[in-house]
Amino acid sequence: MTTPEAEPEQGGAPRPEERLEQAVRAAEQALIEYEIALETFRVEVENFSRLHEQRLGPVYARLEELEAQILEARAARTGDADDQRRADEARARLMPIPGVEELLNGWMDGDGLFPEATAMLTDQAVRPPQRVRPSEEARRLYRELARKAHPDLAQEEAERARREEFITRVNAAYARGDEAELRELAEEWAAGPVPERRPSRGEELYARLEWLDRRKELLTLLAKELEESAIGAMLRLAPDDPDRLLEEIAEQLATQVREREAELAGVLGQD
């Protein structure tokens, strides 16, 4: 049987946690709807981009080829160095670079070129790694910390993980010969792990609201990038009939192709 104290007062104001829970549920639902709308638009942009490439890619390639041929024909006719340079540049834009991956193999990783590769490509001397000689005090601190915090001394997996993270920081400080940081690490280890405090229900709800707000900001940026992209802008011009927009662009490009073909014929006819 429910006690009178456990029953909410008739017409009484909801508790702060209840208001927070209502706000979190409303924000979660709004975010879900926004994500659905964003994903729908992203798929539309992706599909339209694929159709755009399939339908108009060959036409764009034809226009670029005609442009290169016109410049090459003009350079052959005039013998001008600037005309030849423009023709070479136009042709180079159409030619893929052979064996790029093979050439860069061993020169770069996921973060870009290795420092040695950058130095060689910019004619800079490769700097040797800085040699560090830890002081006797740094060596003493390192040995003490390694003995005390070694992961093999842990009895539980969570404690092993804590020790591994800590000893990684110790090793990095010792590699730099940073005596001051080693002292700070020694003090940190002596103080022991910070006891974990479980957040209150209100703190959890506030944290959830903050996360939802950050997520909404990120999705808003993604939506803006999609809308401002070339394909997104084109799609927004004809959201109800994108196929018709492709046909109109195809007609315009076909006209440009005919004009370029006529220009090329004119340049070749002047020889």
C-alpha positions as CSV (number, residue, x, y, z in Angstrom):
1,M,0.0,0.0,0.0
2,T,1.4,3.4,-0.9
3,T,2.0,5.8,1.9
4,P,0.7,9.3,1.7
5,E,4.2,10.7,1.8
6,A,5.2,8.8,-1.4
7,E,2.3,10.1,-3.4
8,P,2.9,13.3,-5.4
9,E,0.8,16.2,-4.2
10,Q,-2.3,17.0,-6.3
11,G,-1.4,19.8,-8.6
12,G,2.0,20.2,-7.0
13,A,5.1,21.3,-9.0
14,P,7.3,18.5,-10.2
15,R,10.6,17.9,-8.6
16,P,13.7,19.4,-10.2
17,E,14.9,15.9,-11.3
18,E,11.5,15.4,-13.0
19,R,11.8,18.6,-14.9
20,L,15.3,17.6,-16.0
21,E,14.1,14.2,-17.0
22,Q,11.3,15.8,-19.1
23,A,13.9,18.1,-20.7
24,V,16.2,15.3,-21.5
25,R,13.5,13.2,-23.1
26,A,12.3,16.1,-25.2
27,A,15.9,16.9,-26.3
28,E,16.6,13.2,-27.1
29,Q,13.4,13.0,-29.3
30,A,14.3,16.3,-31.0
31,L,17.8,15.1,-31.7
32,I,16.6,11.8,-33.1
33,E,14.2,13.6,-35.5
34,Y,17.0,15.9,-36.5
35,E,19.4,13.0,-37.2
36,I,16.8,11.3,-39.3
37,A,16.3,14.5,-41.4
38,L,20.0,15.0,-41.7
39,E,20.7,11.4,-42.7
40,T,17.8,11.5,-45.3
41,F,19.3,14.7,-46.8
42,R,22.8,13.1,-46.8
43,V,21.6,10.1,-48.7
44,E,19.8,12.3,-51.2
45,V,23.0,14.3,-51.7
46,E,25.1,11.1,-52.1
47,N,22.6,9.6,-54.6
48,F,22.4,12.8,-56.5
49,S,26.2,13.1,-56.5
50,R,26.4,9.6,-57.9
51,L,23.8,10.3,-60.6
52,H,25.6,13.6,-61.4
53,E,28.9,11.8,-61.9
54,Q,27.4,9.0,-64.0
55,R,25.3,11.3,-66.2
56,L,27.6,14.3,-66.5
57,G,31.1,13.0,-65.7
58,P,31.8,12.0,-69.3
59,V,30.6,15.3,-70.6
60,Y,32.8,17.2,-68.2
61,A,35.7,15.0,-69.3
62,R,34.9,15.7,-73.0
63,L,35.0,19.5,-72.3
64,E,38.3,19.3,-70.5
65,E,39.8,17.2,-73.4
66,L,38.5,19.7,-76.0
67,E,40.0,22.5,-73.9
68,A,43.4,20.8,-73.9
69,Q,43.2,20.1,-77.7
70,I,42.3,23.7,-78.4
71,L,45.3,24.9,-76.4
72,E,47.6,22.4,-78.0
73,A,46.4,23.3,-81.5
74,R,46.9,27.0,-80.7
75,A,50.4,26.4,-79.3
76,A,51.3,24.4,-82.4
77,R,50.1,27.2,-84.6
78,T,51.7,30.1,-82.8
79,G,54.8,28.5,-81.4
80,D,54.5,30.9,-78.4
81,A,56.1,29.7,-75.2
82,D,53.2,30.9,-73.0
83,D,50.7,29.1,-75.3
84,Q,52.7,25.9,-75.0
85,R,52.9,26.2,-71.2
86,R,49.1,26.6,-71.0
87,A,48.6,23.6,-73.3
88,D,51.0,21.5,-71.2
89,E,49.2,22.5,-68.0
90,A,45.8,21.6,-69.4
91,R,47.1,18.2,-70.6
92,A,48.8,17.5,-67.3
93,R,45.5,18.1,-65.5
94,L,44.0,15.2,-67.5
95,M,46.9,12.8,-66.9
96,P,46.8,10.7,-63.8
97,I,50.1,10.4,-61.8
98,P,51.3,6.9,-62.3
99,G,52.3,4.8,-59.2
100,V,51.6,7.4,-56.6
101,E,51.0,4.9,-53.9
102,E,54.2,3.0,-54.8
103,L,56.2,6.2,-54.8
104,L,54.9,7.2,-51.4
105,N,55.3,3.8,-49.8
106,G,57.5,4.2,-46.7
107,W,57.4,8.0,-47.0
108,M,54.2,8.7,-45.2
109,D,51.7,7.3,-42.7
110,G,48.1,8.3,-41.8
111,D,49.3,11.6,-40.4
112,G,51.2,12.7,-43.5
113,L,54.8,12.6,-44.6
114,F,57.4,11.4,-42.2
115,P,59.7,14.2,-41.0
116,E,62.7,12.7,-42.9
117,A,60.6,12.7,-46.1
118,T,59.6,16.3,-45.6
119,A,63.2,17.3,-45.0
120,M,64.4,15.6,-48.1
121,L,61.6,17.0,-50.3
122,T,62.3,20.6,-49.1
123,D,66.1,20.2,-49.3
124,Q,66.5,20.5,-45.6
125,A,69.0,18.6,-43.5
126,V,67.5,15.7,-41.6
127,R,67.9,16.6,-37.9
128,P,69.2,13.7,-35.8
129,P,67.1,12.9,-32.7
130,Q,67.9,14.9,-29.7
131,R,70.1,13.0,-27.2
132,V,68.8,13.1,-23.6
133,R,71.0,12.2,-20.7
134,P,68.8,11.9,-17.6
135,S,70.3,13.2,-14.4
136,E,71.1,10.9,-11.5
137,E,68.1,12.2,-9.6
138,A,65.9,11.4,-12.6
139,R,67.3,7.9,-12.8
140,R,66.6,7.4,-9.1
141,L,63.0,8.6,-9.4
142,Y,62.4,6.5,-12.4
143,R,63.7,3.3,-10.8
144,E,61.6,3.9,-7.7
145,L,58.4,4.6,-9.7
146,A,59.0,1.6,-11.9
147,R,59.4,-0.7,-8.9
148,K,56.3,0.7,-7.1
149,A,54.0,1.1,-10.1
150,H,54.9,-1.8,-12.3
151,P,51.7,-3.3,-13.9
152,D,52.8,-6.9,-12.9
153,L,52.1,-6.0,-9.3
154,A,48.4,-5.5,-9.9
155,Q,46.0,-8.1,-8.7
156,E,42.9,-6.8,-10.7
157,E,42.5,-5.8,-14.3
158,A,41.4,-2.3,-13.5
159,E,44.4,-1.8,-11.3
160,R,46.7,-3.1,-14.1
161,A,45.2,-0.7,-16.6
162,R,45.8,2.2,-14.1
163,R,49.3,1.2,-13.6
164,E,50.0,0.8,-17.3
165,E,48.7,4.3,-18.0
166,F,50.8,5.7,-15.2
167,I,54.0,3.9,-16.1
168,T,53.6,5.1,-19.7
169,R,53.7,8.7,-18.4
170,V,56.7,7.8,-16.3
171,N,58.6,6.4,-19.3
172,A,57.8,9.4,-21.4
173,A,59.0,11.8,-18.7
174,Y,62.2,9.8,-18.2
175,A,62.8,9.7,-22.0
176,R,62.7,13.5,-21.9
177,G,64.9,13.6,-18.8
178,D,62.2,15.7,-17.1
179,E,63.2,15.5,-13.5
180,A,60.4,17.9,-12.3
181,E,57.7,15.8,-13.9
182,L,59.1,12.7,-12.4
183,R,58.9,14.3,-9.0
184,E,55.2,15.3,-9.7
185,L,54.5,11.7,-10.8
186,A,56.1,10.4,-7.6
187,E,53.8,12.7,-5.5
188,E,50.8,11.6,-7.5
189,W,51.6,7.9,-6.9
190,A,52.2,8.5,-3.2
191,A,48.8,10.2,-3.0
192,G,47.1,7.1,-4.4
193,P,44.2,6.9,-6.8
194,V,41.5,9.5,-6.6
195,P,38.4,7.9,-5.1
196,E,35.6,7.7,-7.7
197,R,32.5,9.5,-6.8
198,R,29.2,8.6,-8.4
199,P,27.4,11.6,-9.8
200,S,24.0,12.5,-8.5
201,R,20.9,11.9,-10.6
202,G,20.7,15.7,-11.3
203,E,24.4,15.8,-12.4
204,E,23.8,12.8,-14.7
205,L,20.8,14.6,-16.3
206,Y,22.7,17.9,-16.7
207,A,25.6,16.0,-18.3
208,R,23.2,14.2,-20.7
209,L,21.7,17.6,-21.7
210,E,25.1,19.0,-22.3
211,W,26.1,16.0,-24.5
212,L,22.8,16.3,-26.5
213,D,23.5,20.0,-27.0
214,R,27.1,19.3,-28.3
215,R,25.7,16.6,-30.5
216,K,23.2,19.0,-32.0
217,E,25.9,21.6,-32.7
218,L,28.0,18.9,-34.5
219,L,25.0,17.8,-36.6
220,T,24.2,21.4,-37.4
221,L,27.7,21.9,-38.8
222,L,27.4,18.7,-40.8
223,A,24.1,19.9,-42.2
224,K,25.6,23.2,-43.1
225,E,28.5,21.5,-45.0
226,L,26.0,19.4,-46.9
227,E,23.8,22.3,-47.8
228,E,26.7,24.5,-48.9
229,S,28.4,21.8,-50.9
230,A,28.2,22.1,-54.7
231,I,25.9,19.0,-55.0
232,G,23.8,20.1,-52.0
233,A,23.3,23.5,-53.5
234,M,22.3,22.0,-56.8
235,L,19.9,19.6,-55.1
236,R,18.2,22.4,-53.2
237,L,17.5,24.2,-56.5
238,A,15.2,21.3,-57.5
239,P,14.3,19.2,-54.5
240,D,11.2,17.8,-56.0
241,D,12.6,17.0,-59.5
242,P,16.4,16.6,-59.4
243,D,16.3,14.5,-62.6
244,R,15.0,17.4,-64.5
245,L,17.8,19.6,-63.1
246,L,20.3,17.0,-64.4
247,E,18.7,17.1,-67.8
248,E,18.9,20.9,-67.9
249,I,22.6,20.9,-66.9
250,A,23.3,18.1,-69.5
251,E,21.7,20.3,-72.2
252,Q,23.9,23.3,-71.2
253,L,27.0,21.1,-71.2
254,A,26.1,19.7,-74.6
255,T,25.8,23.2,-76.0
256,Q,29.3,24.0,-74.5
257,V,30.7,20.8,-76.1
258,R,29.4,21.8,-79.5
259,E,30.9,25.3,-79.1
260,R,34.2,23.8,-78.1
261,E,34.2,21.4,-81.0
262,A,33.5,24.3,-83.4
263,E,36.3,26.3,-81.8
264,L,38.7,23.4,-82.2
265,A,37.8,22.9,-85.8
266,G,38.3,26.6,-86.4
267,V,41.8,26.6,-84.8
268,L,42.8,23.5,-86.8
269,G,41.4,25.0,-90.0
270,Q,43.7,28.0,-89.7
271,D,46.8,25.8,-90.2
